[in-house]
Amino acid sequence: MTVDRLLMITLMMVPFFLLAFGLLWRILPPKQINKLYGYRHPRKPGILPTGTVEAC
C-alpha cells in the first residue's frame, strides 16, 4: 500500500462523508443540532457551519 494509493482512497471517500453529513443534518431535529453545534453559534442557532441559513 503506497502513499499515493492511500491518498487516492481518501480523496474518493471525502464526497461520501460529505453526503452522509448532509443527510445527518436533514434527519436530526433542529434541537439536537443546536445542542451539538450550539457552542459554535450560541446567538444564531439557525446558521450552519457552512454559512447557509437553515429554514425553520
mmCIF entry with sequence, helices, sheets and N, C-alpha, C, O atoms, coordinates in Angstrom:
data_MODEL
# 
_entry.id   MODEL 
# 
_entity.id                         1 
_entity.type                       polymer 
_entity.pdbx_number_of_molecules   1 
# 
_entity_poly.entity_id                      1 
_entity_poly.type                           'polypeptide(L)' 
_entity_poly.nstd_linkage                   no 
_entity_poly.nstd_monomer                   no 
_entity_poly.pdbx_seq_one_letter_code       MTVDRLLMITLMMVPFFLLAFGLLWRILPPKQINKLYGYRHPRKPGILPTGTVEAC 
_entity_poly.pdbx_seq_one_letter_code_can   MTVDRLLMITLMMVPFFLLAFGLLWRILPPKQINKLYGYRHPRKPGILPTGTVEAC 
_entity_poly.pdbx_strand_id                 A 
# 
loop_
_entity_poly_seq.entity_id 
_entity_poly_seq.num 
_entity_poly_seq.mon_id 
_entity_poly_seq.hetero 
1 1  MET n 
1 2  THR n 
1 3  VAL n 
1 4  ASP n 
1 5  ARG n 
1 6  LEU n 
1 7  LEU n 
1 8  MET n 
1 9  ILE n 
1 10 THR n 
1 11 LEU n 
1 12 MET n 
1 13 MET n 
1 14 VAL n 
1 15 PRO n 
1 16 PHE n 
1 17 PHE n 
1 18 LEU n 
1 19 LEU n 
1 20 ALA n 
1 21 PHE n 
1 22 GLY n 
1 23 LEU n 
1 24 LEU n 
1 25 TRP n 
1 26 ARG n 
1 27 ILE n 
1 28 LEU n 
1 29 PRO n 
1 30 PRO n 
1 31 LYS n 
1 32 GLN n 
1 33 ILE n 
1 34 ASN n 
1 35 LYS n 
1 36 LEU n 
1 37 TYR n 
1 38 GLY n 
1 39 TYR n 
1 40 ARG n 
1 41 HIS n 
1 42 PRO n 
1 43 ARG n 
1 44 LYS n 
1 45 PRO n 
1 46 GLY n 
1 47 ILE n 
1 48 LEU n 
1 49 PRO n 
1 50 THR n 
1 51 GLY n 
1 52 THR n 
1 53 VAL n 
1 54 GLU n 
1 55 ALA n 
1 56 CYS n 
# 
_struct_asym.id          A 
_struct_asym.entity_id   1 
# 
loop_
_struct_conf.conf_type_id 
_struct_conf.id 
_struct_conf.pdbx_PDB_helix_id 
_struct_conf.beg_label_comp_id 
_struct_conf.beg_label_asym_id 
_struct_conf.beg_label_seq_id 
_struct_conf.pdbx_beg_PDB_ins_code 
_struct_conf.end_label_comp_id 
_struct_conf.end_label_asym_id 
_struct_conf.end_label_seq_id 
_struct_conf.pdbx_end_PDB_ins_code 
_struct_conf.beg_auth_comp_id 
_struct_conf.beg_auth_asym_id 
_struct_conf.beg_auth_seq_id 
_struct_conf.end_auth_comp_id 
_struct_conf.end_auth_asym_id 
_struct_conf.end_auth_seq_id 
_struct_conf.pdbx_PDB_helix_class 
_struct_conf.details 
_struct_conf.pdbx_PDB_helix_length 
HELX_P HELX_P1 AA1 VAL A 3  ? ILE A 27 ? VAL A 3  ILE A 27 1 ? 25 
HELX_P HELX_P2 AA2 PRO A 30 ? TYR A 37 ? PRO A 30 TYR A 37 1 ? 8  
# 
_struct_conf_type.id          HELX_P 
_struct_conf_type.criteria    ? 
_struct_conf_type.reference   ? 
# 
loop_
_atom_site.group_PDB 
_atom_site.id 
_atom_site.type_symbol 
_atom_site.label_atom_id 
_atom_site.label_alt_id 
_atom_site.label_comp_id 
_atom_site.label_asym_id 
_atom_site.label_entity_id 
_atom_site.label_seq_id 
_atom_site.pdbx_PDB_ins_code 
_atom_site.Cartn_x 
_atom_site.Cartn_y 
_atom_site.Cartn_z 
_atom_site.occupancy 
_atom_site.B_iso_or_equiv 
_atom_site.pdbx_formal_charge 
_atom_site.auth_seq_id 
_atom_site.auth_comp_id 
_atom_site.auth_asym_id 
_atom_site.auth_atom_id 
_atom_site.pdbx_PDB_model_num 
ATOM 1   N N  . MET A 1 1  ? 0.856   -1.199 0.000  1.00 0.00 ? 1  MET A N  1 
ATOM 2   C CA . MET A 1 1  ? 0.000   0.000  0.000  1.00 0.00 ? 1  MET A CA 1 
ATOM 3   C C  . MET A 1 1  ? 0.884   1.238  0.000  1.00 0.00 ? 1  MET A C  1 
ATOM 4   O O  . MET A 1 1  ? 1.525   1.558  1.000  1.00 0.00 ? 1  MET A O  1 
ATOM 5   N N  . THR A 1 2  ? 0.908   1.922  -1.124 1.00 0.00 ? 2  THR A N  1 
ATOM 6   C CA . THR A 1 2  ? 1.743   3.116  -1.210 1.00 0.00 ? 2  THR A CA 1 
ATOM 7   C C  . THR A 1 2  ? 0.981   4.333  -0.718 1.00 0.00 ? 2  THR A C  1 
ATOM 8   O O  . THR A 1 2  ? -0.236  4.291  -0.537 1.00 0.00 ? 2  THR A O  1 
ATOM 9   N N  . VAL A 1 3  ? 1.712   5.415  -0.506 1.00 0.00 ? 3  VAL A N  1 
ATOM 10  C CA . VAL A 1 3  ? 1.102   6.656  -0.019 1.00 0.00 ? 3  VAL A CA 1 
ATOM 11  C C  . VAL A 1 3  ? 0.153   7.228  -1.075 1.00 0.00 ? 3  VAL A C  1 
ATOM 12  O O  . VAL A 1 3  ? -0.899  7.773  -0.742 1.00 0.00 ? 3  VAL A O  1 
ATOM 13  N N  . ASP A 1 4  ? 0.533   7.101  -2.347 1.00 0.00 ? 4  ASP A N  1 
ATOM 14  C CA . ASP A 1 4  ? -0.314  7.624  -3.432 1.00 0.00 ? 4  ASP A CA 1 
ATOM 15  C C  . ASP A 1 4  ? -1.671  6.921  -3.457 1.00 0.00 ? 4  ASP A C  1 
ATOM 16  O O  . ASP A 1 4  ? -2.710  7.555  -3.635 1.00 0.00 ? 4  ASP A O  1 
ATOM 17  N N  . ARG A 1 5  ? -1.641  5.596  -3.274 1.00 0.00 ? 5  ARG A N  1 
ATOM 18  C CA . ARG A 1 5  ? -2.887  4.825  -3.282 1.00 0.00 ? 5  ARG A CA 1 
ATOM 19  C C  . ARG A 1 5  ? -3.778  5.204  -2.097 1.00 0.00 ? 5  ARG A C  1 
ATOM 20  O O  . ARG A 1 5  ? -4.997  5.314  -2.234 1.00 0.00 ? 5  ARG A O  1 
ATOM 21  N N  . LEU A 1 6  ? -3.151  5.403  -0.930 1.00 0.00 ? 6  LEU A N  1 
ATOM 22  C CA . LEU A 1 6  ? -3.878  5.797  0.269  1.00 0.00 ? 6  LEU A CA 1 
ATOM 23  C C  . LEU A 1 6  ? -4.511  7.172  0.081  1.00 0.00 ? 6  LEU A C  1 
ATOM 24  O O  . LEU A 1 6  ? -5.641  7.406  0.507  1.00 0.00 ? 6  LEU A O  1 
ATOM 25  N N  . LEU A 1 7  ? -3.777  8.075  -0.558 1.00 0.00 ? 7  LEU A N  1 
ATOM 26  C CA . LEU A 1 7  ? -4.283  9.422  -0.818 1.00 0.00 ? 7  LEU A CA 1 
ATOM 27  C C  . LEU A 1 7  ? -5.474  9.378  -1.772 1.00 0.00 ? 7  LEU A C  1 
ATOM 28  O O  . LEU A 1 7  ? -6.450  10.103 -1.580 1.00 0.00 ? 7  LEU A O  1 
ATOM 29  N N  . MET A 1 8  ? -5.399  8.533  -2.793 1.00 0.00 ? 8  MET A N  1 
ATOM 30  C CA . MET A 1 8  ? -6.493  8.397  -3.755 1.00 0.00 ? 8  MET A CA 1 
ATOM 31  C C  . MET A 1 8  ? -7.766  7.879  -3.072 1.00 0.00 ? 8  MET A C  1 
ATOM 32  O O  . MET A 1 8  ? -8.861  8.381  -3.325 1.00 0.00 ? 8  MET A O  1 
ATOM 33  N N  . ILE A 1 9  ? -7.609  6.871  -2.205 1.00 0.00 ? 9  ILE A N  1 
ATOM 34  C CA . ILE A 1 9  ? -8.758  6.311  -1.488 1.00 0.00 ? 9  ILE A CA 1 
ATOM 35  C C  . ILE A 1 9  ? -9.378  7.367  -0.579 1.00 0.00 ? 9  ILE A C  1 
ATOM 36  O O  . ILE A 1 9  ? -10.602 7.468  -0.482 1.00 0.00 ? 9  ILE A O  1 
ATOM 37  N N  . THR A 1 10 ? -8.532  8.156  0.089  1.00 0.00 ? 10 THR A N  1 
ATOM 38  C CA . THR A 1 10 ? -9.021  9.206  0.986  1.00 0.00 ? 10 THR A CA 1 
ATOM 39  C C  . THR A 1 10 ? -9.799  10.252 0.200  1.00 0.00 ? 10 THR A C  1 
ATOM 40  O O  . THR A 1 10 ? -10.858 10.701 0.640  1.00 0.00 ? 10 THR A O  1 
ATOM 41  N N  . LEU A 1 11 ? -9.279  10.643 -0.962 1.00 0.00 ? 11 LEU A N  1 
ATOM 42  C CA . LEU A 1 11 ? -9.953  11.648 -1.788 1.00 0.00 ? 11 LEU A CA 1 
ATOM 43  C C  . LEU A 1 11 ? -11.291 11.127 -2.320 1.00 0.00 ? 11 LEU A C  1 
ATOM 44  O O  . LEU A 1 11 ? -12.248 11.887 -2.464 1.00 0.00 ? 11 LEU A O  1 
ATOM 45  N N  . MET A 1 12 ? -11.346 9.834  -2.606 1.00 0.00 ? 12 MET A N  1 
ATOM 46  C CA . MET A 1 12 ? -12.594 9.251  -3.104 1.00 0.00 ? 12 MET A CA 1 
ATOM 47  C C  . MET A 1 12 ? -13.639 9.129  -1.995 1.00 0.00 ? 12 MET A C  1 
ATOM 48  O O  . MET A 1 12 ? -14.839 9.165  -2.265 1.00 0.00 ? 12 MET A O  1 
ATOM 49  N N  . MET A 1 13 ? -13.186 8.984  -0.755 1.00 0.00 ? 13 MET A N  1 
ATOM 50  C CA . MET A 1 13 ? -14.107 8.819  0.365  1.00 0.00 ? 13 MET A CA 1 
ATOM 51  C C  . MET A 1 13 ? -14.703 10.144 0.838  1.00 0.00 ? 13 MET A C  1 
ATOM 52  O O  . MET A 1 13 ? -15.770 10.158 1.453  1.00 0.00 ? 13 MET A O  1 
ATOM 53  N N  . VAL A 1 14 ? -14.021 11.257 0.557  1.00 0.00 ? 14 VAL A N  1 
ATOM 54  C CA . VAL A 1 14 ? -14.472 12.574 1.031  1.00 0.00 ? 14 VAL A CA 1 
ATOM 55  C C  . VAL A 1 14 ? -15.906 12.923 0.600  1.00 0.00 ? 14 VAL A C  1 
ATOM 56  O O  . VAL A 1 14 ? -16.686 13.357 1.447  1.00 0.00 ? 14 VAL A O  1 
ATOM 57  N N  . PRO A 1 15 ? -16.297 12.753 -0.695 1.00 0.00 ? 15 PRO A N  1 
ATOM 58  C CA . PRO A 1 15 ? -17.673 13.079 -1.086 1.00 0.00 ? 15 PRO A CA 1 
ATOM 59  C C  . PRO A 1 15 ? -18.720 12.239 -0.349 1.00 0.00 ? 15 PRO A C  1 
ATOM 60  O O  . PRO A 1 15 ? -19.811 12.726 -0.053 1.00 0.00 ? 15 PRO A O  1 
ATOM 61  N N  . PHE A 1 16 ? -18.389 10.980 -0.053 1.00 0.00 ? 16 PHE A N  1 
ATOM 62  C CA . PHE A 1 16 ? -19.327 10.121 0.673  1.00 0.00 ? 16 PHE A CA 1 
ATOM 63  C C  . PHE A 1 16 ? -19.540 10.623 2.097  1.00 0.00 ? 16 PHE A C  1 
ATOM 64  O O  . PHE A 1 16 ? -20.658 10.603 2.612  1.00 0.00 ? 16 PHE A O  1 
ATOM 65  N N  . PHE A 1 17 ? -18.445 11.077 2.734  1.00 0.00 ? 17 PHE A N  1 
ATOM 66  C CA . PHE A 1 17 ? -18.556 11.626 4.081  1.00 0.00 ? 17 PHE A CA 1 
ATOM 67  C C  . PHE A 1 17 ? -19.390 12.897 4.080  1.00 0.00 ? 17 PHE A C  1 
ATOM 68  O O  . PHE A 1 17 ? -20.207 13.111 4.976  1.00 0.00 ? 17 PHE A O  1 
ATOM 69  N N  . LEU A 1 18 ? -19.182 13.745 3.066  1.00 0.00 ? 18 LEU A N  1 
ATOM 70  C CA . LEU A 1 18 ? -19.951 14.984 2.961  1.00 0.00 ? 18 LEU A CA 1 
ATOM 71  C C  . LEU A 1 18 ? -21.426 14.686 2.743  1.00 0.00 ? 18 LEU A C  1 
ATOM 72  O O  . LEU A 1 18 ? -22.291 15.349 3.315  1.00 0.00 ? 18 LEU A O  1 
ATOM 73  N N  . LEU A 1 19 ? -21.712 13.681 1.907  1.00 0.00 ? 19 LEU A N  1 
ATOM 74  C CA . LEU A 1 19 ? -23.099 13.302 1.637  1.00 0.00 ? 19 LEU A CA 1 
ATOM 75  C C  . LEU A 1 19 ? -23.772 12.769 2.900  1.00 0.00 ? 19 LEU A C  1 
ATOM 76  O O  . LEU A 1 19 ? -24.910 13.126 3.204  1.00 0.00 ? 19 LEU A O  1 
ATOM 77  N N  . ALA A 1 20 ? -23.058 11.910 3.634  1.00 0.00 ? 20 ALA A N  1 
ATOM 78  C CA . ALA A 1 20 ? -23.597 11.355 4.878  1.00 0.00 ? 20 ALA A CA 1 
ATOM 79  C C  . ALA A 1 20 ? -23.835 12.457 5.900  1.00 0.00 ? 20 ALA A C  1 
ATOM 80  O O  . ALA A 1 20 ? -24.824 12.428 6.632  1.00 0.00 ? 20 ALA A O  1 
ATOM 81  N N  . PHE A 1 21 ? -22.919 13.440 5.951  1.00 0.00 ? 21 PHE A N  1 
ATOM 82  C CA . PHE A 1 21 ? -23.064 14.552 6.881  1.00 0.00 ? 21 PHE A CA 1 
ATOM 83  C C  . PHE A 1 21 ? -24.279 15.401 6.530  1.00 0.00 ? 21 PHE A C  1 
ATOM 84  O O  . PHE A 1 21 ? -25.009 15.852 7.413  1.00 0.00 ? 21 PHE A O  1 
ATOM 85  N N  . GLY A 1 22 ? -24.490 15.617 5.225  1.00 0.00 ? 22 GLY A N  1 
ATOM 86  C CA . GLY A 1 22 ? -25.654 16.380 4.768  1.00 0.00 ? 22 GLY A CA 1 
ATOM 87  C C  . GLY A 1 22 ? -26.965 15.679 5.097  1.00 0.00 ? 22 GLY A C  1 
ATOM 88  O O  . GLY A 1 22 ? -27.946 16.320 5.475  1.00 0.00 ? 22 GLY A O  1 
ATOM 89  N N  . LEU A 1 23 ? -26.971 14.346 4.950  1.00 0.00 ? 23 LEU A N  1 
ATOM 90  C CA . LEU A 1 23 ? -28.170 13.573 5.299  1.00 0.00 ? 23 LEU A CA 1 
ATOM 91  C C  . LEU A 1 23 ? -28.435 13.641 6.796  1.00 0.00 ? 23 LEU A C  1 
ATOM 92  O O  . LEU A 1 23 ? -29.587 13.679 7.230  1.00 0.00 ? 23 LEU A O  1 
ATOM 93  N N  . LEU A 1 24 ? -27.355 13.656 7.587  1.00 0.00 ? 24 LEU A N  1 
ATOM 94  C CA . LEU A 1 24 ? -27.490 13.742 9.032  1.00 0.00 ? 24 LEU A CA 1 
ATOM 95  C C  . LEU A 1 24 ? -28.157 15.054 9.439  1.00 0.00 ? 24 LEU A C  1 
ATOM 96  O O  . LEU A 1 24 ? -28.979 15.085 10.354 1.00 0.00 ? 24 LEU A O  1 
ATOM 97  N N  . TRP A 1 25 ? -27.790 16.148 8.741  1.00 0.00 ? 25 TRP A N  1 
ATOM 98  C CA . TRP A 1 25 ? -28.402 17.461 9.015  1.00 0.00 ? 25 TRP A CA 1 
ATOM 99  C C  . TRP A 1 25 ? -29.912 17.409 8.789  1.00 0.00 ? 25 TRP A C  1 
ATOM 100 O O  . TRP A 1 25 ? -30.681 18.001 9.546  1.00 0.00 ? 25 TRP A O  1 
ATOM 101 N N  . ARG A 1 26 ? -30.335 16.688 7.729  1.00 0.00 ? 26 ARG A N  1 
ATOM 102 C CA . ARG A 1 26 ? -31.763 16.619 7.390  1.00 0.00 ? 26 ARG A CA 1 
ATOM 103 C C  . ARG A 1 26 ? -32.530 15.739 8.374  1.00 0.00 ? 26 ARG A C  1 
ATOM 104 O O  . ARG A 1 26 ? -33.662 16.048 8.745  1.00 0.00 ? 26 ARG A O  1 
ATOM 105 N N  . ILE A 1 27 ? -31.892 14.624 8.798  1.00 0.00 ? 27 ILE A N  1 
ATOM 106 C CA . ILE A 1 27 ? -32.579 13.652 9.650  1.00 0.00 ? 27 ILE A CA 1 
ATOM 107 C C  . ILE A 1 27 ? -32.729 14.163 11.084 1.00 0.00 ? 27 ILE A C  1 
ATOM 108 O O  . ILE A 1 27 ? -33.799 14.050 11.683 1.00 0.00 ? 27 ILE A O  1 
ATOM 109 N N  . LEU A 1 28 ? -31.633 14.731 11.634 1.00 0.00 ? 28 LEU A N  1 
ATOM 110 C CA . LEU A 1 28 ? -31.674 15.191 13.017 1.00 0.00 ? 28 LEU A CA 1 
ATOM 111 C C  . LEU A 1 28 ? -32.590 16.392 13.179 1.00 0.00 ? 28 LEU A C  1 
ATOM 112 O O  . LEU A 1 28 ? -32.571 17.301 12.349 1.00 0.00 ? 28 LEU A O  1 
ATOM 113 N N  . PRO A 1 29 ? -33.401 16.407 14.247 1.00 0.00 ? 29 PRO A N  1 
ATOM 114 C CA . PRO A 1 29 ? -34.215 17.587 14.523 1.00 0.00 ? 29 PRO A CA 1 
ATOM 115 C C  . PRO A 1 29 ? -33.341 18.782 14.911 1.00 0.00 ? 29 PRO A C  1 
ATOM 116 O O  . PRO A 1 29 ? -32.246 18.598 15.442 1.00 0.00 ? 29 PRO A O  1 
ATOM 117 N N  . PRO A 1 30 ? -33.820 20.012 14.650 1.00 0.00 ? 30 PRO A N  1 
ATOM 118 C CA . PRO A 1 30 ? -33.005 21.204 14.900 1.00 0.00 ? 30 PRO A CA 1 
ATOM 119 C C  . PRO A 1 30 ? -32.545 21.338 16.351 1.00 0.00 ? 30 PRO A C  1 
ATOM 120 O O  . PRO A 1 30 ? -31.465 21.870 16.609 1.00 0.00 ? 30 PRO A O  1 
ATOM 121 N N  . LYS A 1 31 ? -33.352 20.861 17.300 1.00 0.00 ? 31 LYS A N  1 
ATOM 122 C CA . LYS A 1 31 ? -32.970 20.991 18.709 1.00 0.00 ? 31 LYS A CA 1 
ATOM 123 C C  . LYS A 1 31 ? -31.696 20.211 19.020 1.00 0.00 ? 31 LYS A C  1 
ATOM 124 O O  . LYS A 1 31 ? -30.832 20.688 19.755 1.00 0.00 ? 31 LYS A O  1 
ATOM 125 N N  . GLN A 1 32 ? -31.586 19.001 18.451 1.00 0.00 ? 32 GLN A N  1 
ATOM 126 C CA . GLN A 1 32 ? -30.379 18.202 18.675 1.00 0.00 ? 32 GLN A CA 1 
ATOM 127 C C  . GLN A 1 32 ? -29.167 18.833 18.003 1.00 0.00 ? 32 GLN A C  1 
ATOM 128 O O  . GLN A 1 32 ? -28.064 18.800 18.548 1.00 0.00 ? 32 GLN A O  1 
ATOM 129 N N  . ILE A 1 33 ? -29.371 19.407 16.823 1.00 0.00 ? 33 ILE A N  1 
ATOM 130 C CA . ILE A 1 33 ? -28.284 20.063 16.114 1.00 0.00 ? 33 ILE A CA 1 
ATOM 131 C C  . ILE A 1 33 ? -27.805 21.280 16.901 1.00 0.00 ? 33 ILE A C  1 
ATOM 132 O O  . ILE A 1 33 ? -26.606 21.548 16.975 1.00 0.00 ? 33 ILE A O  1 
ATOM 133 N N  . ASN A 1 34 ? -28.748 22.011 17.487 1.00 0.00 ? 34 ASN A N  1 
ATOM 134 C CA . ASN A 1 34 ? -28.383 23.163 18.294 1.00 0.00 ? 34 ASN A CA 1 
ATOM 135 C C  . ASN A 1 34 ? -27.607 22.752 19.537 1.00 0.00 ? 34 ASN A C  1 
ATOM 136 O O  . ASN A 1 34 ? -26.723 23.476 19.994 1.00 0.00 ? 34 ASN A O  1 
ATOM 137 N N  . LYS A 1 35 ? -27.947 21.570 20.089 1.00 0.00 ? 35 LYS A N  1 
ATOM 138 C CA . LYS A 1 35 ? -27.201 21.069 21.244 1.00 0.00 ? 35 LYS A CA 1 
ATOM 139 C C  . LYS A 1 35 ? -25.774 20.716 20.845 1.00 0.00 ? 35 LYS A C  1 
ATOM 140 O O  . LYS A 1 35 ? -24.825 21.000 21.576 1.00 0.00 ? 35 LYS A O  1 
ATOM 141 N N  . LEU A 1 36 ? -25.633 20.087 19.665 1.00 0.00 ? 36 LEU A N  1 
ATOM 142 C CA . LEU A 1 36 ? -24.316 19.656 19.218 1.00 0.00 ? 36 LEU A CA 1 
ATOM 143 C C  . LEU A 1 36 ? -23.440 20.839 18.794 1.00 0.00 ? 36 LEU A C  1 
ATOM 144 O O  . LEU A 1 36 ? -22.258 20.901 19.132 1.00 0.00 ? 36 LEU A O  1 
ATOM 145 N N  . TYR A 1 37 ? -24.043 21.782 18.043 1.00 0.00 ? 37 TYR A N  1 
ATOM 146 C CA . TYR A 1 37 ? -23.260 22.866 17.470 1.00 0.00 ? 37 TYR A CA 1 
ATOM 147 C C  . TYR A 1 37 ? -23.623 24.229 18.059 1.00 0.00 ? 37 TYR A C  1 
ATOM 148 O O  . TYR A 1 37 ? -23.334 25.263 17.457 1.00 0.00 ? 37 TYR A O  1 
ATOM 149 N N  . GLY A 1 38 ? -24.261 24.231 19.245 1.00 0.00 ? 38 GLY A N  1 
ATOM 150 C CA . GLY A 1 38 ? -24.651 25.482 19.879 1.00 0.00 ? 38 GLY A CA 1 
ATOM 151 C C  . GLY A 1 38 ? -23.452 26.317 20.311 1.00 0.00 ? 38 GLY A C  1 
ATOM 152 O O  . GLY A 1 38 ? -23.531 27.543 20.389 1.00 0.00 ? 38 GLY A O  1 
ATOM 153 N N  . TYR A 1 39 ? -22.330 25.630 20.594 1.00 0.00 ? 39 TYR A N  1 
ATOM 154 C CA . TYR A 1 39 ? -21.151 26.360 21.053 1.00 0.00 ? 39 TYR A CA 1 
ATOM 155 C C  . TYR A 1 39 ? -20.501 27.153 19.923 1.00 0.00 ? 39 TYR A C  1 
ATOM 156 O O  . TYR A 1 39 ? -19.785 28.121 20.178 1.00 0.00 ? 39 TYR A O  1 
ATOM 157 N N  . ARG A 1 40 ? -20.746 26.749 18.671 1.00 0.00 ? 40 ARG A N  1 
ATOM 158 C CA . ARG A 1 40 ? -20.179 27.494 17.541 1.00 0.00 ? 40 ARG A CA 1 
ATOM 159 C C  . ARG A 1 40 ? -20.959 28.783 17.287 1.00 0.00 ? 40 ARG A C  1 
ATOM 160 O O  . ARG A 1 40 ? -20.374 29.842 17.062 1.00 0.00 ? 40 ARG A O  1 
ATOM 161 N N  . HIS A 1 41 ? -22.279 28.675 17.326 1.00 0.00 ? 41 HIS A N  1 
ATOM 162 C CA . HIS A 1 41 ? -23.138 29.844 17.079 1.00 0.00 ? 41 HIS A CA 1 
ATOM 163 C C  . HIS A 1 41 ? -24.164 29.958 18.210 1.00 0.00 ? 41 HIS A C  1 
ATOM 164 O O  . HIS A 1 41 ? -25.333 29.620 18.024 1.00 0.00 ? 41 HIS A O  1 
ATOM 165 N N  . PRO A 1 42 ? -23.725 30.437 19.391 1.00 0.00 ? 42 PRO A N  1 
ATOM 166 C CA . PRO A 1 42 ? -24.657 30.492 20.526 1.00 0.00 ? 42 PRO A CA 1 
ATOM 167 C C  . PRO A 1 42 ? -25.794 31.487 20.314 1.00 0.00 ? 42 PRO A C  1 
ATOM 168 O O  . PRO A 1 42 ? -26.889 31.295 20.843 1.00 0.00 ? 42 PRO A O  1 
ATOM 169 N N  . ARG A 1 43 ? -25.547 32.553 19.543 1.00 0.00 ? 43 ARG A N  1 
ATOM 170 C CA . ARG A 1 43 ? -26.565 33.570 19.329 1.00 0.00 ? 43 ARG A CA 1 
ATOM 171 C C  . ARG A 1 43 ? -27.386 33.309 18.065 1.00 0.00 ? 43 ARG A C  1 
ATOM 172 O O  . ARG A 1 43 ? -28.521 33.772 17.952 1.00 0.00 ? 43 ARG A O  1 
ATOM 173 N N  . LYS A 1 44 ? -26.808 32.564 17.114 1.00 0.00 ? 44 LYS A N  1 
ATOM 174 C CA . LYS A 1 44 ? -27.514 32.286 15.862 1.00 0.00 ? 44 LYS A CA 1 
ATOM 175 C C  . LYS A 1 44 ? -27.547 30.780 15.623 1.00 0.00 ? 44 LYS A C  1 
ATOM 176 O O  . LYS A 1 44 ? -26.735 30.261 14.858 1.00 0.00 ? 44 LYS A O  1 
ATOM 177 N N  . PRO A 1 45 ? -28.477 30.069 16.267 1.00 0.00 ? 45 PRO A N  1 
ATOM 178 C CA . PRO A 1 45 ? -28.522 28.612 16.119 1.00 0.00 ? 45 PRO A CA 1 
ATOM 179 C C  . PRO A 1 45 ? -28.999 28.150 14.746 1.00 0.00 ? 45 PRO A C  1 
ATOM 180 O O  . PRO A 1 45 ? -28.804 26.990 14.383 1.00 0.00 ? 45 PRO A O  1 
ATOM 181 N N  . GLY A 1 46 ? -29.628 29.053 13.971 1.00 0.00 ? 46 GLY A N  1 
ATOM 182 C CA . GLY A 1 46 ? -30.152 28.666 12.668 1.00 0.00 ? 46 GLY A CA 1 
ATOM 183 C C  . GLY A 1 46 ? -29.106 28.644 11.573 1.00 0.00 ? 46 GLY A C  1 
ATOM 184 O O  . GLY A 1 46 ? -29.372 28.161 10.472 1.00 0.00 ? 46 GLY A O  1 
ATOM 185 N N  . ILE A 1 47 ? -27.902 29.168 11.861 1.00 0.00 ? 47 ILE A N  1 
ATOM 186 C CA . ILE A 1 47 ? -26.859 29.240 10.833 1.00 0.00 ? 47 ILE A CA 1 
ATOM 187 C C  . ILE A 1 47 ? -25.964 28.003 10.932 1.00 0.00 ? 47 ILE A C  1 
ATOM 188 O O  . ILE A 1 47 ? -25.424 27.694 11.994 1.00 0.00 ? 47 ILE A O  1 
ATOM 189 N N  . LEU A 1 48 ? -25.822 27.315 9.824  1.00 0.00 ? 48 LEU A N  1 
ATOM 190 C CA . LEU A 1 48 ? -24.975 26.129 9.784  1.00 0.00 ? 48 LEU A CA 1 
ATOM 191 C C  . LEU A 1 48 ? -23.507 26.544 9.671  1.00 0.00 ? 48 LEU A C  1 
ATOM 192 O O  . LEU A 1 48 ? -23.204 27.676 9.293  1.00 0.00 ? 48 LEU A O  1 
ATOM 193 N N  . PRO A 1 49 ? -22.581 25.601 10.008 1.00 0.00 ? 49 PRO A N  1 
ATOM 194 C CA . PRO A 1 49 ? -21.147 25.894 9.887  1.00 0.00 ? 49 PRO A CA 1 
ATOM 195 C C  . PRO A 1 49 ? -20.731 26.314 8.471  1.00 0.00 ? 49 PRO A C  1 
ATOM 196 O O  . PRO A 1 49 ? -19.725 27.003 8.301  1.00 0.00 ? 49 PRO A O  1 
ATOM 197 N N  . THR A 1 50 ? -21.498 25.903 7.460  1.00 0.00 ? 50 THR A N  1 
ATOM 198 C CA . THR A 1 50 ? -21.158 26.257 6.087  1.00 0.00 ? 50 THR A CA 1 
ATOM 199 C C  . THR A 1 50 ? -21.500 27.716 5.789  1.00 0.00 ? 50 THR A C  1 
ATOM 200 O O  . THR A 1 50 ? -20.995 28.292 4.825  1.00 0.00 ? 50 THR A O  1 
ATOM 201 N N  . GLY A 1 51 ? -22.366 28.316 6.627  1.00 0.00 ? 51 GLY A N  1 
ATOM 202 C CA . GLY A 1 51 ? -22.723 29.714 6.430  1.00 0.00 ? 51 GLY A CA 1 
ATOM 203 C C  . GLY A 1 51 ? -24.104 29.887 5.836  1.00 0.00 ? 51 GLY A C  1 
ATOM 204 O O  . GLY A 1 51 ? -24.583 31.014 5.706  1.00 0.00 ? 51 GLY A O  1 
ATOM 205 N N  . THR A 1 52 ? -24.757 28.790 5.471  1.00 0.00 ? 52 THR A N  1 
ATOM 206 C CA . THR A 1 52 ? -26.096 28.883 4.905  1.00 0.00 ? 52 THR A CA 1 
ATOM 207 C C  . THR A 1 52 ? -27.131 28.900 6.023  1.00 0.00 ? 52 THR A C  1 
ATOM 208 O O  . THR A 1 52 ? -26.932 28.278 7.067  1.00 0.00 ? 52 THR A O  1 
ATOM 209 N N  . VAL A 1 53 ? -28.216 29.599 5.809  1.00 0.00 ? 53 VAL A N  1 
ATOM 210 C CA . VAL A 1 53 ? -29.258 29.692 6.822  1.00 0.00 ? 53 VAL A CA 1 
ATOM 211 C C  . VAL A 1 53 ? -30.279 28.577 6.608  1.00 0.00 ? 53 VAL A C  1 
ATOM 212 O O  . VAL A 1 53 ? -30.852 28.432 5.528  1.00 0.00 ? 53 VAL A O  1 
ATOM 213 N N  . GLU A 1 54 ? -30.489 27.798 7.666  1.00 0.00 ? 54 GLU A N  1 
ATOM 214 C CA . GLU A 1 54 ? -31.440 26.684 7.603  1.00 0.00 ? 54 GLU A CA 1 
ATOM 215 C C  . GLU A 1 54 ? -32.856 27.221 7.792  1.00 0.00 ? 54 GLU A C  1 
ATOM 216 O O  . GLU A 1 54 ? -33.112 27.991 8.718  1.00 0.00 ? 54 GLU A O  1 
ATOM 217 N N  . ALA A 1 55 ? -33.766 26.820 6.924  1.00 0.00 ? 55 ALA A N  1 
ATOM 218 C CA . ALA A 1 55 ? -35.162 27.249 7.048  1.00 0.00 ? 55 ALA A CA 1 
ATOM 219 C C  . ALA A 1 55 ? -35.818 26.561 8.233  1.00 0.00 ? 55 ALA A C  1 
ATOM 220 O O  . ALA A 1 55 ? -35.747 25.339 8.362  1.00 0.00 ? 55 ALA A O  1 
ATOM 221 N N  . CYS A 1 56 ? -36.445 27.327 9.086  1.00 0.00 ? 56 CYS A N  1 
ATOM 222 C CA . CYS A 1 56 ? -37.048 26.771 10.298 1.00 0.00 ? 56 CYS A CA 1 
ATOM 223 C C  . CYS A 1 56 ? -38.349 26.048 9.952  1.00 0.00 ? 56 CYS A C  1 
ATOM 224 O O  . CYS A 1 56 ? -39.011 25.509 10.839 1.00 0.00 ? 56 CYS A O  1 
# 
